[in-house]
Amino acid sequence: MLKEACFYLGTIVGKYSFKGEVLVKVDSDTPELYTTLESVFVEQSTGLVPFFIEKCQLHKSALLRIAFEDVSSEAIANTLLKKDLYLPLELLPKLSGNRFYYHEVIGFSVYDAEALLGSISSVQDQGSQDLFEIDQAGKTILVPVHDDFIKKLDRNSKSIHLNLPEGFLDLFE
């Protein structure tokens, strides 16, 4: 499975027992959606490797406690610590309205007050505030990904309409 055809599910952050169970911090507000998984892809140095799940349950409401097939000891579980987990894109729950996944808006046209600003070239999500990176004829505009700024998301026309504060765009001239 190619990583480009998958989405990031979370990271193995700890061991749960001496029997090889692991704890996964899931990158989702609703980790309970993933308790029925049969398998996941674990990122290894050779690429994404499928791991089959014997048991998966919520742990302290924010983590998943997973028992993988063929991972039956603490020593084997140690080799999985800090590994990222992925699932195929088709398993992402569908979103509607102004809710979206960052990967799906890449290439969307961005409008402010009906004027075309450019298109989203990426979404920066490494800092304390996620940002749309908008390409405006070679110039980069960074706009916070914030509900107050997003007026309308239109999947059919692949566009996002923003309501930016007056003078915001002057910062990029």
Steps between C-alpha positions, in 0.01 A plus 500: 500500500634841407508763771338749258190277490470506879426736784687533828305331781734550794820394675584213731589685820540222753467138607203382699602156620777244496288310242585750223197729503570860396338838558430723200441874513243550225494820294122533525239659721306174482743210569204269570439487122814288468429228763371255236809504279621167367840626385721808469817589316806562718772720353829313495831586335392283205164675459150434626455151642156353577438388859188302585309580817379241751341748738451876503329711765496849644742568781426797727273643225782652294726207408451170324628186669593256223605135505658411167522147363858371527596765759500291816779643713624824646820466297310492170277788614815703575593488130168670417529794740475841331391343169228677303182320396312554173172395342379512137337832406169329422459423872484867595155593628319730256473863608241754393438872516806709586682205660788359295821302507814696421604270214166546321526882466840506331444667163172666604448858380480755782275806490467798733205734439446320167852592378727209411805491730666193350505128572598298805842347441528340847378515856763560766407316817828491691461809718248615755273637223426305183536711184375486143793567267346680203690547176410835344689513170828397665444697820417307820215609726459330839148495644410340835270199469226632726123459503452876528681552166338216301170626362427215257665185369372377163624152409326506159682812379810419711498840665518656844347840570663691783395799704835654595537799734538834326864573428612138546618462141702824527748298708604314182555796266 
